[in-house]
Amino acid sequence: MKHSIQTLAALAALGVFTVVAQAQPALKIVVVDMAKIYDNHYKTIEQNAKIQSDDAKAQEEVDKMNKEGNVLVEEYKSLTEQSQNVALTAEAKTKAQTAAQQKLEAIQLKQREVQTFIQNTRNSLQQRLQTFRSLMLEEISKIATEVAKRRGATLMLDKAGPSLIGISNIVYADPGYEITDEVMAEINKTRPAGAPTAPPAPAASAAPATSQPASGSPAVTVPGLGTKK
């Protein structure tokens, strides 16, 4: 009798295990390239174009300030030469020296103005891009999840992310598991007419940052006084 009870208990436990095992959905994996979707999303293309445009406008402003600074430099040089002119009276030399010192202070102020503008512009553009990227990846993830669920997937892997040694976390995946194009098709359903369909130059994917004056517009400098970093 005792043996029969133990057997029944074992069979009951096995039955419970079988039911639990059957309750677990069969594993089905899909693969998506989140970076490709982000880079080719029409909203990303539009945003990159806007940031590039704002970066170019900021660069024009930097060039303008540099030209203004270079005018001050030339005036400073002229006043310095006057203060060293032996033909001038002591009073005239002193006046020229005072004016030169004022120009030098104006140059230093312009240098700080340029560097502050550059740093503020860089921070602003980068913050805009980071905020946009965060919102876009959230939106893309939601759409990718919906596509994966329609496929009956129980697990979705992103093949864009590099591993510690710099390669994709997914070395190989059967193309049949790829849903990147399906996600892009879903996204393009909301693409307005006339919206860009191809990303601009590769550099547009990087965070733009106004940092240096354009060629032909030298930085504000004076003899013996480098541009402040």
Backbone hydrogen bonds, N-H to C=O, Kabsch-Sander energy under -0.5 kcal/mol:
donor,donor_aa,acceptor,acceptor_aa,energy
5,I,1,M,-2.3
6,Q,2,K,-2.2
7,T,3,H,-2.0
8,L,4,S,-2.4
9,A,5,I,-2.3
10,A,6,Q,-2.2
11,L,7,T,-2.5
12,A,8,L,-2.3
13,A,9,A,-2.4
14,L,10,A,-2.4
15,G,11,L,-2.1
16,V,12,A,-2.3
17,F,13,A,-2.4
18,T,14,L,-2.3
19,V,15,G,-2.2
20,V,16,V,-2.5
21,A,17,F,-2.7
22,Q,18,T,-2.3
23,A,19,V,-1.4
24,Q,20,V,-1.0
24,Q,21,A,-0.6
30,V,155,L,-2.2
31,V,177,Y,-2.9
32,V,157,L,-2.7
34,M,32,V,-0.8
37,I,33,D,-1.9
38,Y,34,M,-2.6
39,D,35,A,-2.8
40,N,36,K,-1.8
41,H,37,I,-0.7
41,H,38,Y,-0.9
45,I,41,H,-2.2
46,E,42,Y,-2.1
47,Q,43,K,-2.5
48,N,44,T,-2.8
49,A,45,I,-1.9
50,K,46,E,-2.1
51,I,47,Q,-2.5
52,Q,48,N,-2.5
53,S,49,A,-2.1
54,D,50,K,-2.6
55,D,51,I,-2.5
56,A,52,Q,-2.3
57,K,53,S,-2.1
58,A,54,D,-2.3
59,Q,55,D,-2.2
60,E,56,A,-1.9
61,E,57,K,-1.7
62,V,58,A,-2.2
63,D,59,Q,-2.5
64,K,60,E,-2.1
65,M,61,E,-2.4
66,N,62,V,-2.5
67,K,63,D,-2.2
68,E,64,K,-2.2
69,G,65,M,-2.3
70,N,66,N,-2.3
71,V,67,K,-1.6
72,L,68,E,-1.6
73,V,69,G,-1.9
74,E,70,N,-2.1
75,E,71,V,-2.1
76,Y,72,L,-2.5
77,K,73,V,-2.6
78,S,74,E,-2.2
79,L,75,E,-2.4
80,T,76,Y,-2.4
81,E,77,K,-2.3
82,Q,78,S,-2.1
83,S,79,L,-2.3
84,Q,80,T,-0.7
84,Q,81,E,-0.7
85,N,82,Q,-1.5
86,V,84,Q,-0.6
88,L,85,N,-1.4
93,K,89,T,-2.5
94,T,90,A,-2.4
95,K,91,E,-2.3
96,A,92,A,-2.3
97,Q,93,K,-2.7
98,T,94,T,-2.5
99,A,95,K,-2.2
100,A,96,A,-2.5
101,Q,97,Q,-2.3
102,Q,98,T,-1.9
103,K,99,A,-2.1
104,L,100,A,-2.4
105,E,101,Q,-2.1
106,A,102,Q,-2.0
107,I,103,K,-2.4
108,Q,104,L,-2.3
109,L,105,E,-2.2
110,K,106,A,-2.2
111,Q,107,I,-2.5
112,R,108,Q,-2.1
113,E,109,L,-2.3
114,V,110,K,-2.6
115,Q,111,Q,-2.5
116,T,112,R,-2.6
117,F,113,E,-2.3
118,I,114,V,-2.6
119,Q,115,Q,-2.4
120,N,116,T,-2.7
121,T,117,F,-2.5
122,R,118,I,-2.6
123,N,119,Q,-2.6
124,S,120,N,-2.4
125,L,121,T,-2.7
126,Q,122,R,-2.5
127,Q,123,N,-2.4
128,R,124,S,-2.3
129,L,125,L,-2.2
130,Q,126,Q,-2.6
131,T,127,Q,-2.6
132,F,128,R,-2.4
133,R,129,L,-2.8
134,S,130,Q,-2.3
135,L,131,T,-2.1
136,M,132,F,-2.8
137,L,133,R,-2.7
138,E,134,S,-1.5
139,E,135,L,-2.1
140,I,136,M,-3.2
141,S,137,L,-2.4
142,K,138,E,-1.7
143,I,139,E,-1.9
144,A,140,I,-3.0
145,T,141,S,-2.3
146,E,142,K,-1.8
147,V,143,I,-2.2
148,A,144,A,-2.5
149,K,145,T,-2.4
150,R,146,E,-1.9
151,R,147,V,-1.6
152,G,149,K,-1.3
153,A,148,A,-2.6
154,T,28,K,-2.8
155,L,28,K,-1.7
157,L,30,V,-2.6
159,K,32,V,-2.3
159,K,157,L,-0.6
163,S,167,I,-3.8
166,G,163,S,-1.8
169,N,161,G,-1.7
171,V,169,N,-0.7
177,Y,174,D,-2.8
178,E,175,P,-1.4
179,I,31,V,-2.7
183,V,179,I,-2.4
184,M,180,T,-2.3
185,A,181,D,-2.3
186,E,182,E,-2.0
187,I,183,V,-2.4
188,N,184,M,-2.5
189,K,186,E,-0.8
190,T,187,I,-1.8
191,R,188,N,-0.9
195,A,192,P,-1.9
204,A,201,A,-2.3
205,S,202,P,-1.9
206,A,203,A,-1.1
211,S,209,A,-0.5
217,S,214,A,-1.9
221,T,219,A,-0.6
222,V,225,L,-1.8
225,L,222,V,-2.6
